[in-house]
């Protein structure tokens, strides 16, 4: 890889490591210091707000990256997106305020929605500037924009925890302060380093054209938002806040374990757009990168499951470990599918296959919703995990039949091999050993051996990636 690609990867990785470390601090403090009911209520509010603001963006956020990366008028595109963000964000928060005002009993959940919602609104307002930096591949600048909130929240909650002052209301205020400060810092960095002449002005013709172009992506955003948090919302409404606390703990830990994907994914889209623009086709050699991603994802999933119960029970006083072991097993099985789907989605998006992506996410959405509605009432939290795995599997099958078909199907075989290597390593290790350190060491060694023997780990293939990127 060229030095600028490594620089981008390093900047993005540093940003994600900082965010994940402080996110882990926040996550652990809240799960340990709040009772399960309060932790569940807090996560339900976050799920509702994150889903809402993701949908409000209408997919324009991803479209901005694509347009800026391919050389469109960045000032014009960003100005239109800023206008959209202001209009949609203020309208949503006004509606939220009316609900709070009209509600006969302003309970803690509504108060949390208003307080945390104000912070998420500020964070939403910062989105156009971050997407502009991403489209221009200014990942160092993007890293500075994106770490403020988590650092502020993590340090504040750590100090409050030392003095035993953690409560729902205080946590909400901390989140509001952190998100608002990130918006202010993002604006400062934008005007200092990018200095793009943006104008907050509604131009109906241009705005409608942008919405029309983003129309297929709007459906994708709706579906991905539901995939990400519908299970949280449904568990909170149908089961209980306590059950949501347990499931959200497991799912959040699973999300944190996907750090490598979070580091790689933002780099793929602008790079794929440029490569396809320069060459007219997608370089086949880059599928070697996917093979490496799949091998790494299966290994991380294996380690996550093997370490889960003893480690998490020790950290949380037996609150969230063993009770979530089956859920983590199912979620970990889906980790390689996430990498597979993201890679093919990035190719499809860069190639402009928006209608295809819309259809794929529509099917994925239906599978996930039906699975949640049917399985959660029957078998509880594990039903949500199974529904998620089924949705990811359906998405992988559809992508492999639609995007770079021949190469994708070969990658699908690699996906299966990696999952089998992980499964065999885990089963044999657990059958032989009980000591956690022996389990981890032997499973890692056995997985590495199986991956080498099956050709999933082959450092010589890195040459193909270098040639493909050019």
Phi, psi and omega in degrees: 000146179290161185299324181291329176292319178294323178296316178297316179297319180296315180297316181293322179294318178299316178302313183291323178297315178299311181297320182288322179296310179290326175297322178293321177299313179300311182301314182291316181299314182293319181291328182277324187266336177266146173290165186300321181296315180293318178298321177294317178299316180298315180291328177295316178298315178300319180298316180297313184291316180295322176297315182298312183289329174297318180291321182299329180294340175060021180079359181293331180301316178289325180294323178298316178302314182297315183294316180294319181296326182269003172098015176292170180296101186295321181296316181294314181297315181294321178299317178296320180291321177300316178299316179298316182296317179296313182295309184292320181294313180293323178297316180297314183291328175296316177298320178297320178296321177296319178299316180297320183289321184277340182297133182296328179229109180281082182286180183298329181293315179294321178296320176297318179301318181290314183292305181293326178299324178296320178292318179294330175296315178298319178295322177297321178296336180277350186303313182303322182289323177291320180292326176297314178299321179294315180298326178275003181058036174265068188286336174294316177294318178300321179299318179296324180291327194263357185257350189300309186301311182295323178296312180298312182295318181297312180295316181298314181292327178296316178295317179295323180295325179297330180258013176059043182242041180262122175215171180299313184294318179295320178299318179298319179294320178298317178296319178299315181295315181296315181294320180294319180294324178297322177298315181297314180295321178299315177300315180300313181294324178297310183288337180276322189250324182267319173050045180273134181284081180269150181230130177272093183207131180277114176250097190309314184296312181292323181293317179295324177296319178295317178297320179297319179294327181273356187308310178299326181287335178300316177297320179299316180297317178302314183290317181293324178296318178294320178299321185288322190224001180299321180298320177299311183297317182292319178298317179297324181279319188271318182266266180194166177295327179296314178297322177294321178302316180294312183292317182295328176298311180296316184291321179294320176298321177298316178298318179298325181290349179269023181310314179302321178295318179296331178285323186275318190305313181296338180278334186292312188301303180298327180290318178297320178300313181294318180296317180291324178295320182285321190250343180083346179223166176272128182296118182301330182299338181290345177292344173294330175297319178297321179300317179295318178301316182295318179297318179293320181295317179296323178293316179298317178300320178297312180295322179301313182291316184295325183272346193304294189301307181296320183288311185289322176298322178293319183286328187248011180065043178066022181275320191231007184275277184302324182299337182250008187298319180293323179295316179296324178300314181292315180296319179297326178296334181272355184298313177300328178296325178299315179295316179301311183294318181296320180297312181289326175299317180299319177296311181299318180294317179296329178276357179079022181274061187291320181294321178297314180299320178301314181296319180298314180290331176297314179295316179301317179300312181298315179300316182293314182295313179299317179299315179297311184295326181277318190271324182300314177296333184276312187234010174077216187300324180298332177296323178295319179294319179295319178298319178296315180297318179297320180294317178296322179293317178299319179296318180297317179297315182294318178296317182293339178269357189231330186241122182044060194310307185296313180292322180294322179292323175297319177295327176298323176294318176299321178301312180296319180298315180298319180293322178293318177301317179295315181297312181297316180300316181294314182297313181295318181297313181293333178288327185268317189246156173236331178293131187298321181292321177294320179299312182296312183297311184293319180296318179297315180296317182292321179296316179300318179297313180295321180294323177292316182295327181270000177080013180283333174250113181210098185295338179295335181290346178299332178300321179296324179292316179299317180293324181292321181285324177083000000 
